[in-house]
Structures are given as C-alpha cells and as structure tokens.
Amino acid sequence: MSWVMATASCKKGTVQLVVTKVITILLLLQLATVVKSQRNDDYEDTRHLYHDGSSLEEEKDVCTSATGCPESAHDMNLFRLEGHKEGHVQVVELQDNKNHIIKTVSMKPLIFEVEDFFTEEECNHVIQLAEKQGLQSSSTHNQEQSNPSMRLLDLDGDQRLSLTEMRRTIEDGFDIYLVERDLRKLYTDLAMDGNEDEFISREEMQNVSPYEFKGYLDDLIAKEPEKKSRFSSQAWIYPDKISDPLIDSFQQRIRRLTQLPDMMIDSHSFIQVVRYAADGHYNAHHDSGDDFQYPCCHMVEHKRCNICRYATIMVYLNDVEEGGETAFPVANNETYDEEVFRDSGKRNLNHYCQAANLKLLPRKGTAVLWYNHFVNETTGWMGAVDKLTWHGGCPVVRGNKWIMNRWIAATPERDQDIKINKVEV
C-alpha cells in the first residue's frame, strides 16, 4: 500500500476535485481495509386511493403487471407522489377499509410521513422477527472496498494537509469521523506534526507508515466505536424466505403507497431491521449512488458495484426516550455545493445533529418515504440522484431506537429492470 496525494483546484468559488499530482511517499505491504458491505442488503389488490382531504369516494386505477396495464412492460413509468407543498395532507387506503394520513414534510427533497403505518403490535412483531433472526454489527458500503491506496486529499494543492483535509482523508478512506481535538491527539500520538503548525507536509507524512496509521485508527475505534460512521446492529428479513402475514401485508401497503410496478415491489425486497443503543447513530449519507461505471449492486454478486435505490421506506418501531431523530442536513437548501458541505463537517451527525435543516422525531408506527432519485423526464425511468437526500440518524441519548428499512431497487434502464425481474413483455 502507498500514500497517494490527491489535489484539487478552485475556480470561481467552486471546489472541483482534480487529481493533479500523484506522489508516492512510502511503499509498504498491501493493506486490506476492514470490513464487510452494508449490502449483505404480494397481495393481489392493486386499486389504490389517493385523495386530498378526507373524502374517499373516487378510485384511481394503478397500472401494474398484475392488471395487464400498460399494454407492454416497456411502457411502464416510475411514479412519484405529488408533494404539493410542505404540510399538505393526503388520505390513503393502504389496507382494506383502513385509511392512512400522508403528510408532506419536505419538498426539497420530497419526503412524506405516514401516520400509523404499523400498529403497536405490528412494530413489536417485527422486532421479535429481527431478534429471532439475530442482529449483527452494522457496516457500510464504503467499507467493502478492498486494498485501496490511502488517498491524501490535498484539496488546495499546497502539498500539505490542513486539519479539514486530514479529517476528510480519514472520512473518505476509513469511514471514521473525527473532530479537531481527535486529529490533534492523533498528530501527537504518532509524532506526525514536527513543527506543531497543524499542517502535515509530505515530509511529515514520512514519519508514519500507512500500516501504523491504520493500526492507530483501528485501536481508536475499538475503544470508541461511536466514531465510526455507523454505530448500530442489524438483521435482515427476506419476504420470499419466510411465511409471515405481516410481511405479506407490508408488501401490499408499500405497493399501494408508492404506486410502483409490481416488479419493483416484489423483487429485491429484503428488509433491514436496525437497533441503535446508547450513542447509536448513522452519519449523513445517500441511500443510492450515481457511479454507473459500475453495475447496480442488486444485479451482481461482486462487491465493486453502485447502490441503486429509487426510493426508501423507513418505519419507526418504537418511541425513543431521547435523541434518535432522522436528520436531513441540507433539506430545503436554496443552493448546494457538495465540497462545501463535506468541508463543513456536518456529515458527522454524531456531533452536528442539531445543525441539520430538518429533523424527524421517531414515533412508533410512523413510516417515512423519500425518493433518492428524480424521474428522467425523457425515459420515464430512474434519473439523477437527488443530492439533497443526505440523511442519517442522530445519536440516541436515552433508551433504544428500532427502525425498519425497505428500499425500492431500480436501474437507470427500464429494459434492464424488466430483464432482471423476468417480466413478461
């Protein structure tokens, strides 16, 4: 493994990462990064009722493969609920003879809350299923990359790393989130900052090998696991591998809620149940990516892939005594610059949760729906990532937090989804 220096140039206030120089400082034994991937990740009724207000007199047909509409699967489009405006309320029949209230909580990105999506008994049942399955420590998709070079993010190209650049180097390379006092201690413990100016030059980087650097971070995380981007435990439930009336009903409810084609609901339908104990959190991240030089993860077995999730449905399974909000740090921003956001440190919800623009309180039985992608106006299928969907879980202060996640997988190509889902055309 080697140290690799990546630099960036600034133009008119917009920081664009451009690799301008690659400097090999030390050559060592190749280092494998820790970890495994985060991706370890039908009822017949297709008549759905969407109305403003409380009247449920009109019905709306929704085209699915079960109804034979449209005439060809190649004519299907992805659907997005209309948010109208923040605070707008719709009444929906997600179960036979039972209405649910859908409230628009944000337009940028488009986020909805669904009250009483699960009953108290149903929430408890899902937790019991997860406990029976067995929970394991959570990891993230970033952690699955094997044997990368340690990229030193010299963003201004001055051949030294500021505290911000070192923090981002560690965040991007190790998925560990430190604050400035942690970095200063690291510099002292590893004798890195010889002149104590809080900048690490190329020469000073020679004082520590990548192996020693990673070993220090491994020891730190062993003592303070809350510094990981994600601190929780999880279990997976596969609807096609168990017979459970609630899981079957859940599939029906998200079909009615999302009005998406059956193939989107019935395929890749694994469910994640997550428990956050004291200090448990998940720093800000996107649920889906746009690096389509790699295949979508739900289409391949190998790890080098792009997570492709059109929408996210999350259900709160308990009331949290204190903390545990779901934060959207850049929701409703008028402008957005990813480099500015990353430099701000506000991805670190373990420390900066209260600075988030939008925070949703965990309420037992409430579901939250948001769209990770826009719909491509030309193709009618999955379009660009909505960059404002940065989100995560704030630290649990008291008690525990249980949630249930279900993602709707899709690719940018309709025909590709039709093929992989084996839909008759």
Secondary structure, 3 states (H helix, E strand, C coil): CEEEEEEEEEECCEEEECCCCCCCCCECCCCCCCCCCCCCCCCCCCEECEEECCCCCCCEECCCCCCCCCCCHHHCCCCCCCCCCCCCEEEEEEECCEEEEEEEEEECCEEEEECCCCCHHHHHHHHHHHHHHCCEECCCHHHHCCCCCEEEEECCCCCEECHHHHHHHHHHHHCECCCHHHHHHHHHHCCCCCCCCCCEEHHHHCCCCHHHHHHHHHHHHHHCHHHECEECEEEEECHHHCCCHHHHHHHHHHHHHHCCCHHHHHCCCCEEEEEECCCCEEEEECCCCCCCCCCEHHHCCCCCCECCEEEEEEEECCCCCEECCEEECCCCCCCCCHHHHHHHCCCCHHHHHHHCCEEECCCCCCEEEEECEEECCCCCCEEEECHHHCEEECCEEECCEEEEEEEEECCCCHHHHHHHCCCCC
